[in-house]
Amino acid sequence: MKLVSVETPEKSVCKMTFSASPEELEAASNAVYERTRASYTIRGFKKGEADRAQIEADRGEHTFWYDAINDLMDQDVPALYEAALKEHGFAPVDDPSYDLVSVKKDEGFVATATVALQPELTLTKTTGFTSQCVTPEVTDKEIDTVLERRRNYAAELVPHKGPAVKGNVVHMDFEGLLDGVAFKGGTAKDQSVQLGSGRMIPGFEDGILGHKAGDEFEINVTFPQNYPNKELAGKPVVFKIKLHDVCVRQLPALNSDFAKKMGKETMEEYRAFVKQQLFDGRHGGALNHAKDMILGQLADAAEGEIPSIAVENAYQQQMQVIQQQLQMQRMSLNTYLSQIHETRESFTAKVRAAAEKNTRARMALLQIAQQENLLPTDEEIDKQLAERAEKTKKTVEEIKASTDVAALRRNEGIRKAADWVIDHSTIEEKVESK
């Protein structure tokens, strides 16, 4: 393979083009064939006995191309890329984006690597930024809410001799029957259910109401039409129930005994502890926001062109994070946009603007890290790699081989520079009353 060209379509973007001759592609394909021939079973031949021509006649003439191209893209292209970086003195600030441009039997293949380079920014200001850390005060009502929640967590189950009512917790065995036959997933032993919770299918919990510990009885219910199991959806079934016990949830009193269980001597001490917990949580979020504001001001003070590919990568990563968060909430992006009254165009424009600002801040911080000698030394990098090795039970050599040391050094420098900028700025603390 060879490096064909090195271009800078933008001031801080490098695009390299690589090519492999037809002979090199053929050699790579043959290497794949030799490596994998033993795994092929072709009609008329024992496993591993068919030659390349016979395998390609059966599976297609490009059978070995795909792995061959991957081999060249994974090995030869990165090696040429790294050599070109050193030759031209380029300083990348991100991983390269590799693309396969074309593949032809008689022409070989062409690939490109595009990477963002460190821009030269004019930093009009690097220190003396100001922001506010506004922390909302904690109210008595909020403390009461937390105490009530923790009180509920600490509730004890006490046996109840009377008939079951809503709110009771019951323990039971049950067996579900469809047309007199037990169905999969319909049987359980010593199952705990709080009546009225809506955990079970409609009618199940209501069927237990009025029964006492030791009762054995049947419940007739119908599965909902939209039940995930289509074999049960809309079907009437019978549940045989054996009720082991009926319990009431007994809430502890909010007194010194409760406080001692929580590690404090009095309720006054415990209330003060809860208040501090709530405040610390809020203050941490407010402080992070104040720090972000300072770094945003740094971005505004950094003049110059930044690589568009770095902004695009940051934008795509942020959109991916948003999509993952919505998936965890089982919500589509369109549903979310309707809730916040945003169009897709306005929302993505805001995400892209944030990506541009974050990228500009990172590039400014990298430049500061270099100016202020904040990049980690080789010794510091080695220490981090050794710590990773110890945690993962691997050798330092294994960790080093799988780590992009340049990226590690760059990211650690950016982190140190962020701390340096914030330390040389002012954050005004303020408690906001409600």
C-alpha angles and dihedrals in degrees: 000000000000141000107250103184146347116212136175105208086174130026092255101029126086124197120191124190122206132185139194121204122235088254092053091048090049092049091050090048091051090050089055090049092052090047096049107026093102091063096059122098111193124183110262094023136081115246110286096010100098116097126226096268092051093048092049091047088056102036103026135276093268095053094119098033097084095057090040091055090046090052092052093044093047098044117016100036096051091048092052090044093054091047091051092050091055094044093052096036093236120168110208119203097193142027114282122253110231119204132182106224103182143345124198129163094227096039105036117222140300125213136176137208118204121188139172115243127207108271125220104240128187105230105204090182135012103166140033098053118152135208140157128247102207113188118186112231121248115248129211089244091058091049090050090052092053092046092051091050092050090045089056091050089054094050116129126219112237121189115252121206097196129080118294118266134180111291094033119122114226133191117208150149118236139181123196120214127196111194088344094307124108111246129213114273093013098103128078138164125218092355116182118215132169106219113238094024092110090227094130128056116285113286097019098095092039088055091061095053113110095023124116135219110285095027119136115199146138131253124204112209138156123225114237117262090241095051109140093233102075092197089064102031111120092358124134112232139176123230118202108212131199108187111208098181146341116222137186122216106241112203117213119239116253095244139116091288090059091045091052091052086055093050101261132103100226139019089245089059092045093049089051089049092051090047091053091047091054092045094048091051092051093043091053092055092044092049092051089051091051090051090049089053090055092050088048089055089050089054090052089052093052109091125192143063119305124199112273092211090060090052091048092050091050090048093050092048092051092048089050091052090050092049091049092050091050091048089054087055091045090238130133122227090244091054091049092049091052090052093052092039095239132137118229089245095053093043096050089045089057092047091049092048089051090048090052092050094046091049092049090050091050092050090049091049092050090053091049090048089057094044094049097040092245098138110113117257124239088258092055091048091049090051091053092048090049090052091050090049092052093049094048096039091237132125121264088242091056092049092046092050091054096042128087094224093187091055091046091052091046095049093045089050090051090050092050091046091052090054090047094052092047092047088053092050135068127251113190113212117219133171112213117213120219 
